């Protein structure tokens, strides 16, 4: 029989960042996957390589020396990195932070980017902790969950509440931005997948942060160009969902590449000679590509609206969230299908499909992408009713 081959062709509109340096980065990431998983975080040397191909300047404003890429260009960049390693893709996705840091005052942004546009920011808004006003700013104390990528960050944000803002205050989380050395990272990330994201607890004791170094996540930006008018929380969901698309792509390619390998130890036919493998692989490929097409179609539609100088409609913003949720779930399903087809081989921790399976299953568990977001998107479609943070 003819060998199965799933070839990924370069698609129109993919970013110029995909140069030989980018290809070398992907090679280096693949070679480092075991080290990353063993460490439980992406090491500083790999963060520097991500910087070198522009991951952390991609969404930084041009006025601060950044590239200010389109959302689709950045998403494709993260997707490609995720084909090499899901955890590294997840950490790279936080290059999107420049879009919500844009809600900081301009003077603060000038200070943040004084040393260049390649800012590595991480953190967690939840659970928000009470802050108190003191001379010099806000005193912050507490613990926050899911600090993905903080091990390689130079600035860290944590969620806070202010009693004097009361019920009339912002409904979206307020974040306080601190230097990395003001934050203790408690290494307690113990999970089945995306192990290398280093999503540990963050602990702060009696730090004072100037109020000008706080912002509303998803709030009105201080910068007014099309990128910063793109739905910020929708983009925050997209950059995570696209990790699942990348991992699924890698899983299907891995399965196809091994299909003509040796027969089963039981004497059963090679994968390439089993009709059910042909059937299920075709279904998985269609599942992944369909979700990916919807994902990028909605992204490009919103971007075209913004470039034309028009506001994003509620329907468009809702479709961004829906497409992100669907991508996360479709990516997990396609990866599960690859895992099932791999047979006994896939149950071994050392097998690449085992890692892809574990990583892909974590993506749709995120609060931005879980099954509840389908329900919320449907409610918006039928009633026009929204809720805080959605879409």
C-alpha positions as CSV (number, residue, x, y, z in Angstrom):
1,X,0.0,0.0,0.0
2,X,1.0,3.6,-0.5
3,X,2.4,5.2,2.7
4,X,0.2,7.6,4.4
5,X,1.5,11.2,4.3
6,X,0.0,14.2,5.9
7,X,1.9,17.2,4.5
8,X,1.4,20.6,6.0
9,X,1.8,23.3,3.3
10,X,2.6,26.9,4.1
11,X,-0.6,28.9,4.0
12,X,-1.2,32.4,2.7
13,X,-0.7,35.0,5.3
14,X,1.6,33.1,7.5
15,X,4.1,35.4,9.3
16,X,7.5,36.4,7.9
17,X,8.9,35.3,11.2
18,X,9.0,31.7,9.9
19,X,12.6,32.1,8.7
20,X,15.4,29.6,9.0
21,X,15.9,30.9,12.6
22,X,12.3,30.0,13.3
23,X,12.8,26.5,11.9
24,X,15.9,26.1,14.0
25,X,13.9,27.1,17.1
26,X,11.4,24.4,16.4
27,X,14.2,21.9,16.1
28,X,15.7,23.0,19.3
29,X,12.4,22.8,21.1
30,X,11.7,19.3,19.9
31,X,15.2,18.3,21.2
32,X,14.4,19.9,24.6
33,X,11.0,18.4,25.2
34,X,12.1,15.9,27.7
35,X,14.2,18.4,29.6
36,X,11.3,20.9,29.7
37,X,8.9,18.3,31.1
38,X,11.5,17.1,33.6
39,X,12.2,20.7,34.8
40,X,8.5,21.6,34.9
41,X,9.1,24.9,33.1
42,X,10.6,26.3,30.0
43,X,14.2,27.1,30.8
44,X,15.7,30.7,30.5
45,X,17.8,29.6,27.5
46,X,14.6,28.6,25.6
47,X,12.9,31.9,26.6
48,X,15.8,33.7,25.1
49,X,15.4,31.8,21.9
50,X,11.7,32.7,21.8
51,X,12.8,36.3,22.2
52,X,15.2,35.9,19.3
53,X,12.5,35.0,16.8
54,X,10.3,37.9,18.0
55,X,7.7,36.1,20.1
56,X,7.7,38.7,22.8
57,X,7.9,41.8,20.5
58,X,5.3,40.5,18.1
59,X,2.3,42.2,19.8
60,X,4.3,45.1,21.3
61,X,3.3,48.5,19.8
62,X,5.5,49.9,17.0
63,X,5.9,53.1,19.0
64,X,7.9,51.1,21.6
65,X,10.0,49.2,19.0
66,X,7.6,46.2,18.6
67,X,6.3,44.5,15.5
68,X,2.6,45.0,16.2
69,X,1.7,41.9,14.1
70,X,-1.9,41.0,13.2
71,X,-3.6,38.6,15.6
72,X,-3.6,35.9,12.9
73,X,0.2,36.2,12.4
74,X,0.9,35.9,16.1
75,X,-1.5,32.9,16.4
76,X,0.1,31.1,13.6
77,X,3.5,31.6,15.3
78,X,2.2,30.1,18.5
79,X,0.6,27.3,16.7
80,X,3.8,26.3,15.0
81,X,5.7,26.4,18.3
82,X,3.0,24.2,19.8
83,X,3.6,21.5,17.1
84,X,7.1,21.2,18.6
85,X,6.0,21.3,22.2
86,X,2.7,22.2,23.8
87,X,4.2,23.6,27.0
88,X,6.5,25.9,25.1
89,X,3.7,27.0,22.9
90,X,1.6,27.8,25.9
91,X,4.4,29.9,27.4
92,X,5.1,31.6,24.1
93,X,1.4,32.5,23.9
94,X,1.9,35.0,26.7
95,X,3.6,37.2,24.2
96,X,0.0,38.4,23.8
97,X,0.3,40.2,27.1
98,X,1.3,43.4,25.3
99,X,-2.3,43.7,24.2
100,X,-3.7,43.9,27.7
101,X,-0.7,45.7,29.2
102,X,-1.8,48.4,26.8
103,X,-4.4,49.4,29.4
104,X,-1.6,50.8,31.5
105,X,-0.9,54.5,31.4
106,X,1.3,55.6,28.5
107,X,4.0,56.8,31.0
108,X,4.1,53.4,32.6
109,X,4.4,51.7,29.2
110,X,7.3,53.9,28.3
111,X,9.1,52.8,31.5
112,X,8.3,49.2,30.9
113,X,9.6,49.2,27.3
114,X,12.6,51.5,28.1
115,X,15.0,48.6,27.6
116,X,13.4,47.3,24.5
117,X,10.2,45.6,23.2
118,X,11.0,42.0,24.2
119,X,9.1,42.1,27.4
120,X,8.3,38.7,29.1
121,X,5.2,39.2,31.3
122,X,3.3,36.5,33.1
123,X,1.0,36.2,36.1
124,X,-2.5,35.3,37.2
125,X,-5.6,37.4,38.1
126,X,-7.2,34.7,40.2
127,X,-8.2,34.5,42.9
128,X,-8.1,38.3,43.2
129,X,-6.7,39.5,46.6
130,X,-7.6,42.6,48.5
131,X,-5.1,45.5,48.3
132,X,-5.0,48.5,50.6
133,X,-4.0,52.1,49.8
134,X,-0.7,53.2,51.5
135,X,1.7,56.0,50.9
136,X,3.3,55.3,47.6
137,X,0.6,53.1,46.1
138,X,-1.2,49.8,46.9
139,X,0.0,47.3,49.5
140,X,-0.4,43.8,48.1
141,X,-0.3,40.4,49.9
142,X,-1.6,37.0,48.9
143,X,-1.3,33.9,46.8
144,X,-2.5,33.4,43.2
145,X,-3.0,30.2,41.2
146,X,-1.9,29.2,37.7
147,X,1.1,31.5,37.1
148,X,2.0,30.0,33.7
149,X,5.3,31.1,32.3
150,X,6.3,33.0,35.5
151,X,9.6,31.2,35.8
152,X,10.9,33.0,32.7
153,X,9.2,36.4,33.2
154,X,10.8,39.7,34.2
155,X,7.4,41.3,35.2
156,X,4.6,39.5,36.9
157,X,1.0,40.6,37.3
158,X,-1.4,39.5,40.0
159,X,-5.2,40.2,40.5
160,X,-6.3,42.6,43.2
161,X,-9.5,44.3,44.5
162,X,-9.8,47.7,46.1
163,X,-12.5,48.1,48.8
164,X,-13.0,51.8,48.0
165,X,-13.9,51.0,44.4
166,X,-17.0,49.2,45.8
167,X,-19.9,47.9,43.7
168,X,-19.3,50.7,41.2
169,X,-15.8,49.6,40.5
170,X,-14.6,47.6,37.5
171,X,-16.1,44.2,37.0
172,X,-13.1,42.9,35.1
173,X,-10.1,41.9,37.2
174,X,-7.6,44.6,38.2
175,X,-3.9,43.5,37.8
176,X,-0.9,44.9,39.7
177,X,2.4,44.7,37.9
178,X,5.5,43.8,39.9
179,X,9.2,43.1,39.2
180,X,10.0,39.3,39.2
181,X,12.1,39.7,42.4
182,X,9.1,40.9,44.4
183,X,7.2,37.6,43.7
184,X,7.9,34.2,45.2
185,X,7.1,31.2,43.0
186,X,5.9,28.2,44.9
187,X,6.7,25.2,42.7
188,X,3.5,23.2,43.1
189,X,2.5,22.5,39.5
190,X,1.6,18.8,39.6
191,X,-0.6,17.9,36.6
192,X,-1.0,15.3,33.8
193,X,-0.3,17.6,30.8
194,X,1.3,20.9,29.8
195,X,3.7,20.0,32.6
196,X,6.4,22.3,31.3
197,X,4.4,25.5,31.6
198,X,5.5,26.0,35.2
199,X,2.0,27.2,36.2
200,X,3.0,27.4,39.8
201,X,1.4,29.5,42.6
202,X,2.6,33.1,43.0
203,X,3.1,34.6,46.4
204,X,3.6,38.2,47.3
205,X,4.2,39.6,50.8
206,X,3.6,43.3,51.6
207,X,4.8,44.7,48.3
208,X,3.8,48.3,47.5
209,X,2.9,48.9,43.8
210,X,2.2,52.4,42.4
211,X,-1.4,52.7,41.2
212,X,0.0,53.7,37.8
213,X,1.3,50.2,37.6
214,X,-2.1,48.6,37.8
215,X,-4.6,48.1,34.9
216,X,-8.0,46.5,34.2
217,X,-7.4,43.3,32.3
218,X,-9.6,43.7,29.2
219,X,-10.1,47.4,29.9
220,X,-9.8,50.3,27.6
221,X,-6.3,50.5,26.2
222,X,-4.1,53.6,26.2
223,X,-3.0,52.8,22.7
224,X,-5.4,53.3,19.8
225,X,-4.4,51.2,16.8
226,X,-6.3,48.3,15.2
227,X,-4.4,45.7,17.2
228,X,-5.4,47.2,20.6
229,X,-9.0,47.5,19.5
230,X,-9.2,43.7,18.8
231,X,-11.3,42.0,21.5
232,X,-8.7,41.5,24.2
233,X,-10.3,38.7,26.2
234,X,-11.2,36.9,22.9
235,X,-7.6,37.1,21.9
236,X,-6.5,35.8,25.3
237,X,-8.7,32.8,24.7
238,X,-7.4,32.3,21.2
239,X,-3.8,32.2,22.1
240,X,-4.5,29.3,24.4
241,X,-6.8,27.4,22.0
242,X,-4.3,27.6,19.2
243,X,-1.9,25.5,21.4
244,X,-4.4,22.7,21.1
245,X,-4.5,23.0,17.3
246,X,-0.7,22.8,17.1
247,X,-0.5,19.8,19.4
248,X,-3.2,18.0,17.4
249,X,-1.3,18.7,14.2
250,X,1.8,17.1,15.7
251,X,-0.2,14.1,16.9
252,X,-1.7,13.3,13.6
253,X,1.6,13.8,11.8
254,X,3.2,11.5,14.3
255,X,0.7,8.8,13.8
256,X,0.9,9.0,10.0
257,X,4.7,8.9,10.2
258,X,4.6,5.6,12.2
259,X,1.8,3.9,10.3
260,X,4.1,1.9,8.1
261,X,6.2,0.8,11.1
262,X,6.5,-2.8,12.3
263,X,3.6,-5.2,12.8
264,X,2.0,-5.5,16.3
265,X,3.7,-8.0,18.6
266,X,0.5,-9.9,18.4
267,X,1.0,-10.4,14.6
268,X,-1.8,-7.9,13.7
269,X,-1.3,-5.9,10.5
270,X,0.6,-2.7,10.4
271,X,-1.4,0.5,11.0
272,X,-1.1,1.4,7.4
273,X,-2.9,-1.8,6.3
274,X,-5.9,-1.4,8.7
275,X,-9.0,0.1,7.0
276,X,-10.3,1.5,10.3
277,X,-7.1,3.5,10.7
278,X,-7.7,5.0,7.3
279,X,-11.3,5.9,8.2
280,X,-10.5,7.4,11.6
281,X,-7.4,9.3,10.5
282,X,-9.4,10.9,7.7
283,X,-12.1,11.9,10.3
284,X,-9.5,13.3,12.7
285,X,-7.9,15.3,9.9
286,X,-11.3,16.8,8.8
287,X,-12.1,17.6,12.5
288,X,-8.9,19.5,13.0
289,X,-8.8,21.3,9.7
290,X,-12.5,22.4,9.9
291,X,-12.0,23.9,13.4
292,X,-8.8,25.6,12.3
293,X,-10.6,27.1,9.3
294,X,-13.4,28.5,11.5
295,X,-10.8,29.8,13.9
296,X,-8.7,31.8,11.4
297,X,-11.8,32.9,9.4
298,X,-13.2,34.7,12.4
299,X,-9.9,36.2,13.3
300,X,-9.3,37.6,9.8
301,X,-12.9,38.9,9.6
302,X,-12.5,40.9,12.8
303,X,-9.1,42.2,11.7
304,X,-10.5,43.3,8.3
305,X,-13.2,45.2,10.2
306,X,-10.7,47.0,12.4
307,X,-8.4,47.9,9.4
308,X,-11.4,49.4,7.7
309,X,-11.9,51.7,10.8
310,X,-15.1,50.1,12.0
311,X,-16.0,48.8,15.4
312,X,-16.2,45.1,16.1
313,X,-19.7,43.9,16.5
314,X,-21.1,41.8,19.3
315,X,-21.7,39.0,16.8
316,X,-18.1,39.1,15.7
317,X,-16.6,39.1,19.2
318,X,-18.9,36.2,20.2
319,X,-17.7,34.2,17.2
320,X,-14.1,34.8,18.2
321,X,-14.8,33.2,21.6
322,X,-16.9,30.4,20.1
323,X,-14.2,29.6,17.5
324,X,-11.6,29.5,20.2
325,X,-13.6,27.1,22.4
326,X,-14.3,24.9,19.4
327,X,-10.7,24.9,18.3
328,X,-9.6,23.7,21.8
329,X,-12.2,20.9,21.9
330,X,-11.6,19.8,18.3
331,X,-7.9,19.8,18.9
332,X,-8.4,17.6,21.9
333,X,-10.7,15.3,20.0
334,X,-8.4,14.9,17.0
335,X,-5.5,14.2,19.4
336,X,-7.6,11.6,21.3
337,X,-8.3,9.9,18.0
338,X,-4.6,9.7,17.2
339,X,-3.9,8.3,20.6
340,X,-6.6,5.6,20.2
341,X,-5.3,4.6,16.8
342,X,-1.7,4.4,18.2
343,X,-2.8,1.3,20.2
344,X,-0.7,0.0,23.0
345,X,2.4,2.0,21.9
346,X,0.6,5.2,22.9
347,X,0.2,4.3,26.5
348,X,3.9,4.6,27.2
349,X,5.1,7.9,28.8
350,X,8.1,7.9,26.4
351,X,5.9,7.8,23.3
352,X,5.3,11.3,21.7
353,X,1.6,10.6,21.2
354,X,1.3,10.0,24.9
355,X,2.6,13.6,25.6
356,X,0.4,15.1,22.8
357,X,-2.6,13.4,24.3
358,X,-1.9,14.6,27.8
359,X,-1.2,18.2,26.7
360,X,-4.2,18.4,24.4
361,X,-6.6,17.3,27.1
362,X,-5.6,20.2,29.3
363,X,-6.3,22.9,26.8
364,X,-10.1,22.7,26.9
365,X,-10.1,22.5,30.7
366,X,-9.1,26.2,30.9
367,X,-11.8,28.5,32.2
368,X,-11.7,30.5,28.9
369,X,-12.3,27.4,26.9
370,X,-14.3,24.9,28.9
371,X,-17.7,23.5,27.9
372,X,-19.5,26.4,29.7
373,X,-18.2,28.8,27.1
374,X,-20.2,27.0,24.5
375,X,-23.4,27.7,26.5
376,X,-22.5,31.3,27.0
377,X,-21.8,31.8,23.3
378,X,-25.1,30.2,22.4
379,X,-26.9,32.6,24.8
380,X,-25.3,35.6,23.2
381,X,-26.4,34.3,19.8
382,X,-30.0,33.8,20.8
383,X,-30.6,36.7,23.2
384,X,-27.8,39.2,22.8
385,X,-27.2,38.9,26.6
386,X,-23.5,39.1,27.6
387,X,-21.7,38.7,30.9
388,X,-18.6,40.2,32.4
389,X,-15.5,39.0,30.5
390,X,-17.6,37.5,27.6
391,X,-17.3,37.9,24.8
